[in-house]
Every structure is written in structure tokens, then in C-alpha cells.
Amino acid sequence: MNAVNELTEKASRFLRTAETALELGDFDSCASRCYYAMFFVAEAALFTKGRTYAVAHSFSAGVGSSLPANRPTQLRKSYKGLSASSHKGVLSMFSQHFVRTGVFPREMGRLLNDAYDKRIVGDYGIGLLLEAEEVRQLLTDARAFVQVVSEYLADWQRKHQADE
């Protein structure tokens, strides 16, 4: 499975998890999963642009892991496309290469940035609460965002495979 497919599938899983979190009344987790679903397809879209690069993901072994504790491990994969080293970098590059160029409407950039802000509140906010209605709207927006970007990615893959 290629990176675009992996990220698109992950986005779909995260949307399902967001729906469950909303049903359970866990608005913070719902907002986080909505944002990450959108983030993953935005990141996948960046893979459709440009050069080859390597991504290293670092993580530490946790309790119950077969890896030695406190030993950082890296997974390295090579992808074609644009890369960013931060969430804000992905959001900025998505806007630069897809919104400002007219591939997607401006609303798509606003939705992604709004989801980022709500994720920050949900993940890190103390004394800040996400309301049920705003999270329901976020889930609706996330579904639409993932759908539109996924359609773009499917079209891109069809064209890309035809060129090979």
C-alpha cells in the first residue's frame, strides 16, 4: 500500500473513531480525531507534489514493548512529494499548494485551520470546553473535507497510474 492510500485509510478510521467519541460525549477526543483525519488527507495531498524525500518517525518503547525502554526507534520511509516538519507546516503548505492555487476552495483551508484550533483546545485546553454543537459541526466539516480531498487523491492516482 502506498503512502496516499495508507493516509486516506487512516483518515477514514479516525473519522469512525470521532463518531464513536461523539456518541460517548467525549468532545475533546472527537475534535482531535476529526482534525487528524483532515490532517492525514492534507498530508497525503502533499505527496502528490514534487520531489522524493525520506520521513523518519521517532518513538520510544513503552510499557509492555519488546523494545528496550527509553530507546528511541526510527522508522524511515521514502516518499515522493512535499514534506513539512510540523502540523503548522502541513497546514501552510496545503494552503499554499492547494487553496491559493484554486485546486480547493478557500473554505477548505479555513476548515483545516479551524479543526487545528479545536484540536489544540481538546488536547491541551485547561478551563476551555468544546461544546457539543461545535463538535458536531466539526465532524460534519471533517467528513466533507476528507471526502473532497480523497476524491482529488483518487483522481490523481488514476492519472498517475495511467502515466506510468
C-alpha positions in Angstrom: 0.0 0.0 0.0 1.4 3.4 -0.9 1.5 6.4 1.4 -1.5 8.1 -0.1 -3.6 5.0 0.4 -2.3 4.5 3.9 -3.1 8.0 5.0 -6.5 8.0 3.3 -7.4 4.8 5.1 -6.1 6.1 8.4 -8.3 9.3 7.9 -11.4 7.1 7.4 -10.6 5.1 10.6 -10.1 8.3 12.5 -13.5 9.6 11.3 -15.1 6.5 12.6 -13.4 6.9 15.9 -14.5 10.5 16.0 -18.1 9.4 15.5 -17.8 7.0 18.4 -16.2 9.6 20.7 -19.1 12.0 19.9 -21.7 9.3 20.7 -19.9 8.8 24.0 -19.9 12.5 24.8 -16.1 12.8 24.6 -16.0 16.1 22.7 -12.2 16.6 23.1 -11.4 13.2 21.6 -13.9 13.8 18.8 -12.3 17.1 17.9 -8.8 15.5 18.0 -9.8 12.6 15.7 -11.6 15.0 13.3 -8.5 17.2 13.0 -6.2 14.2 12.5 -8.5 12.7 9.8 -8.2 16.1 7.9 -4.5 16.4 8.6 -3.8 12.9 7.1 -5.5 13.6 3.8 -3.9 17.0 3.6 -0.6 15.4 4.2 -1.5 12.8 1.5 -2.2 15.6 -0.9 1.3 17.0 -0.4 2.7 13.7 -1.5 1.2 14.4 -5.0 3.6 17.3 -5.4 7.2 17.2 -6.4 10.3 15.5 -5.1 11.3 12.4 -3.2 12.1 12.6 0.5 12.6 10.4 3.5 10.4 10.6 6.6 11.7 9.5 10.0 9.2 8.8 12.7 10.7 8.6 16.2 9.0 6.9 19.1 10.0 5.5 22.4 9.3 2.0 23.7 6.6 1.9 26.2 5.5 -0.4 29.0 5.0 -3.9 27.6 7.0 -3.2 24.5 9.6 -5.8 23.3 11.9 -2.8 22.6 14.3 -1.7 25.3 12.8 1.0 27.4 13.8 4.6 26.7 15.4 3.7 23.4 14.2 5.9 20.6 13.4 3.9 17.5 13.1 5.3 14.0 11.1 4.1 11.1 12.3 5.5 7.8 10.3 5.5 4.6 10.9 7.2 1.3 8.0 9.1 -0.3 7.6 11.4 -3.3 6.1 14.8 -2.6 6.4 17.8 -0.4 7.2 17.4 3.2 6.7 19.5 6.3 8.2 19.1 9.8 5.2 20.4 11.8 1.5 20.5 11.8 1.5 24.2 11.0 3.9 23.4 8.2 1.5 20.9 6.7 -1.4 23.4 7.0 0.6 26.2 5.5 1.8 24.0 2.6 -1.7 22.7 1.9 -2.9 26.3 1.7 0.0 27.3 -0.5 -0.2 24.4 -3.0 -3.9 23.6 -3.0 -6.0 26.5 -1.7 -4.2 29.5 -3.1 -3.8 27.8 -6.4 -7.5 27.1 -6.7 -7.4 23.3 -6.5 -9.6 23.5 -3.5 -11.9 26.4 -2.4 -10.7 28.8 0.4 -13.3 27.2 2.7 -11.1 24.1 2.8 -8.2 26.0 4.3 -10.4 27.6 6.8 -11.9 24.2 7.8 -8.5 22.7 8.3 -7.2 25.6 10.4 -10.4 25.7 12.5 -10.1 21.9 13.1 -6.5 22.5 14.2 -7.6 25.2 16.7 -10.3 22.9 18.1 -7.8 20.0 18.4 -5.5 22.2 20.4 -8.3 23.1 22.8 -9.4 19.5 23.1 -5.9 18.1 23.6 -4.3 20.8 25.7 -7.0 23.2 26.9 -7.5 23.7 30.6 -10.6 25.5 31.5 -11.7 25.6 27.9 -14.5 23.4 26.8 -15.7 22.3 23.4 -19.4 22.4 23.1 -21.5 19.5 21.6 -22.8 21.6 18.7 -19.5 22.9 17.6 -18.0 19.4 17.7 -21.0 18.0 15.7 -20.3 20.7 13.1 -16.6 19.9 13.2 -17.4 16.2 12.4 -19.6 17.3 9.5 -16.9 19.5 8.2 -14.2 16.8 8.7 -16.3 14.3 6.7 -16.7 16.8 3.9 -13.0 17.7 3.9 -11.9 14.1 3.9 -14.4 13.3 1.1 -13.3 16.2 -1.2 -9.6 15.6 -0.7 -10.0 11.8 -1.0 -11.7 12.3 -4.4 -8.8 14.5 -5.5 -6.4 11.9 -4.4 -8.3 9.1 -6.2 -8.3 11.2 -9.4 -4.6 11.9 -9.0 -3.8 8.2 -8.5 -5.8 7.2 -11.6 -3.9 9.8 -13.7 -0.6 9.0 -12.1 -1.0 5.2 -12.8 -2.0 6.0 -16.4 1.3 7.9 -16.8 3.4 5.0 -15.6 
